[in-house]
């Protein structure tokens, strides 16, 4: 009887050990899958701004998407000191000398122009203003979950659009574009 009891206990422990090993294996597989998904989520585009409207305004912009949030970091030089507007425009066409080939502000949800996040509405391209120092250098960092890089949602996808820097500040109220003045720099948001 003792031999049968020992055999049953040994068998039960073996089954539990195998079951625990299978559960551990499953957990490791899930972690690998999650790691692979994280790699696919992170996207990055670096673009160069080109001078427009007979200026020397240039710079670089990086768009990075990570876990559903896009962050834009722009470093711009050649500006007049003071405040300047920066917007996303309809198309990645920067071929005209005045930057107007990029079209108007990107506004896929047909909202009025305004300050980002305003209850009255705003364009998806209404980023806002930044300040250039006494040497004409300016930077701006902007993050949102209302954009994506290359996703299927046309109300969020910034690929195929343009980024425009303006000579003046956006007043955040004038329709349809904030009275920000000439387009002094342009870059297509393309891979």
Secondary structure, DSSP 8 states (H G I E B T S, - for coil): -HHHHHHHHHHHHHHHHHHHHHHHHHHHHHHHHHHHHHHHH-EEEEEEEEE-TT---EEEEEEEEETTEEEEEEEEES--SEEEEEEEES-S---STTSGGG-SB--TT-----STT-TT---TTEEEEEEE-TTS-EEEEEEESS-BSS-S-TTTB-TT-EEEEESS---SSSTTT-----EEEEEE---
